[in-house]
Amino acid sequence: MPTDIPLSLSLASEEETARLGAVLATLLRPGDTVLLEGPIGAGKTHLARALIQTRLGHAEDVPSPTFTLIQTYETPEAEIWHADLYRLTHPDEALELGLEAAFDTAICLVEWPDRLGAQLPPDALRLTLRAEGEGRQAVFTGGREGLRAEIERGFDVRT
């Protein structure tokens, strides 16, 4: 799939959003960063929670990192960093959190990535969630070579 053509998926329910998170969990690898965009209530944390729980392989409390800014999770294959940058006021504050190093070695899920300014990883997968009728629309851009095609196949297979 050419990198300039967005992948758009319709998510009819919260369960579909969680299913997309589960699909992503099977495809992401160390060094992958997912930039989660959308308004408050769009489903960013819901998707991240499903992704993390799937990757962990068991139900675990996965709180929103709104106040802690970052939550980390250990898996056999990779550390997962879940960041919520909503409360940051300057991109330098993100560097103080250690995100730059994590971008190279961990799977990073970043809510409110606009707070990073120019410090966005160049091959990050951008996922924008927005309301669509009773559900939501998920639009993917960027990402490493072939990742969006893998997401599309994985999501379609599990329909």
C-alpha positions, 0 to 999 in steps of 0.5 A: 500500500503506498504510504500516501494513501490513508487506510480508513476503517469503520468501527461500528461499536466499542467492541470493534474499536477493541478488536482493532486494538487486538489486531494492532497488538499482533502486528506491532514490534519494538520501535513502532510508535502509534500516534493516537489522535482524536477528541476527548472520548474518541476511543484512544484509551479504549483502543490502547487498553485493548492493545496492551491487554492483548499483548500481555495475554491476560486481563490487567488493569490498564489505567489511562495515563492522563495523570501519570503521563506514562504507563509502561508494561513488560511483555516477553517481546517488547516493553510497551509505553502508553503516554498521554501528553494532554497535560504537557505545555511544551515539547521539551517536557516529553523529552524529560519523560524518556520518550525519545529513547523509547521510540527506538526500543519499545512499542509506543502508544502516544495520545495527544502527539501534537504535544511532541511538536517536531519530535515525532518519530519519522515512521510513526503510524498515525491513527485518527479516531473520529465519530461516525454515526453510532460508531467511529472512523479509524484513519491510518497514515504513515507507519513502517513499510507494509504495516497499514496493509497488514492492519487492513488484512488483519482487521478484515480477516477477523470480521 
